[in-house]
Amino acid sequence: MPAHSLDPLVRLMETLRTRAQQRPAGSYTTKLLDGGPEKIGGKIREEADEMIEAAGESGDAGREHFVYEAGDLIYHAMVLMAWRDVDIAEVAAELARREGTSGLVEKASRQPKSDQA
């Protein structure tokens, strides 16, 4: 599979951060941002369910549907990141920090949620 640039994600993040700051009227993103974590989170849950459902579909059409739903899920997650003023580069840095570390080891090193302030 050929490598593709992640530039579209960087450009989308820039657009979302601008929308979060300016809140232009008539924008779907603005509507989500104005709803806060509850509204955005609801869309993330909805899109995650749709992506999981699409994962079970077979053939090229099923694969295309899965890619479409993955795009929706990533978009909505990035809207929540913009709402929280977190840049995609920060998430990339966190993933880079974890690179080469077993997911089980990384998870075990976290404080229990009840201990976090």
C-alpha positions in Angstrom: 0.0 0.0 0.0 1.5 3.4 -1.0 2.4 5.9 1.7 0.1 8.9 1.9 0.8 12.3 3.4 -0.9 13.2 6.6 -1.1 16.8 5.5 -4.9 16.7 5.2 -5.1 15.9 8.9 -2.9 18.8 9.7 -5.0 21.1 7.5 -8.2 19.8 9.0 -6.8 20.5 12.5 -6.0 24.1 11.5 -9.5 24.6 10.1 -11.1 23.1 13.3 -9.0 25.3 15.6 -10.0 28.3 13.5 -13.7 27.3 13.8 -13.3 26.8 17.5 -11.9 30.3 17.9 -14.2 32.1 15.4 -17.4 30.0 15.6 -18.8 31.0 12.2 -22.6 30.8 11.9 -24.0 28.1 9.8 -21.0 25.7 10.3 -21.7 22.1 11.3 -18.4 22.2 13.2 -19.6 25.3 15.1 -22.8 23.6 16.0 -20.8 20.7 17.4 -18.4 22.9 19.2 -21.3 24.9 20.8 -22.7 21.6 22.1 -19.5 20.9 23.9 -18.2 17.4 25.0 -21.8 16.0 25.4 -22.8 16.7 21.8 -19.4 15.9 20.3 -19.1 12.8 22.4 -22.5 11.6 21.3 -21.4 11.9 17.6 -18.1 10.1 18.4 -20.1 7.2 19.9 -22.4 7.2 17.0 -19.6 7.2 14.4 -17.6 4.5 16.4 -20.7 2.3 16.3 -21.0 2.9 12.5 -17.3 2.1 11.9 -17.6 -1.1 13.9 -20.6 -2.1 11.9 -18.9 -1.3 8.6 -15.9 -3.4 9.7 -18.1 -6.5 9.4 -19.1 -5.8 5.8 -17.4 -7.8 3.1 -16.0 -6.9 -0.3 -14.7 -3.7 -1.8 -17.9 -1.8 -1.0 -17.6 -2.9 2.7 -14.0 -1.7 2.7 -15.0 1.7 1.2 -17.8 2.0 3.7 -15.3 1.3 6.6 -12.9 3.9 5.3 -15.7 6.5 5.1 -16.8 5.8 8.6 -13.2 5.9 9.9 -13.0 9.3 8.4 -16.2 10.4 10.2 -14.9 9.1 13.5 -11.5 10.8 13.1 -13.2 14.1 12.1 -15.4 14.1 15.2 -12.5 13.1 17.5 -10.6 16.1 16.0 -13.5 18.4 16.7 -13.4 17.4 20.3 -9.6 18.0 20.3 -10.2 21.5 18.9 -12.9 22.1 21.6 -10.3 21.1 24.2 -7.6 23.1 22.4 -5.4 20.1 21.8 -3.5 19.9 18.5 -3.1 16.7 16.4 0.7 17.2 16.8 0.3 16.7 20.5 -1.5 13.4 20.0 1.2 12.4 17.4 3.8 13.2 20.0 2.0 11.1 22.6 1.8 8.2 20.2 5.5 8.6 19.3 6.3 8.5 23.1 4.5 5.2 23.3 6.1 3.7 20.2 8.0 0.5 20.9 6.3 0.1 24.3 3.9 -2.8 24.8 0.4 -1.6 25.1 0.0 -3.8 28.2 3.1 -2.3 29.8 2.0 1.2 29.0 -1.5 0.7 30.4 -0.1 -0.9 33.6 2.1 2.2 34.1 -0.9 4.5 34.3 -2.3 5.6 37.6 -5.8 4.3 38.4 -8.5 6.8 37.4 -9.6 7.2 41.0 -6.0 8.4 41.8 -5.9 11.0 39.1 -6.8 14.6 40.0 
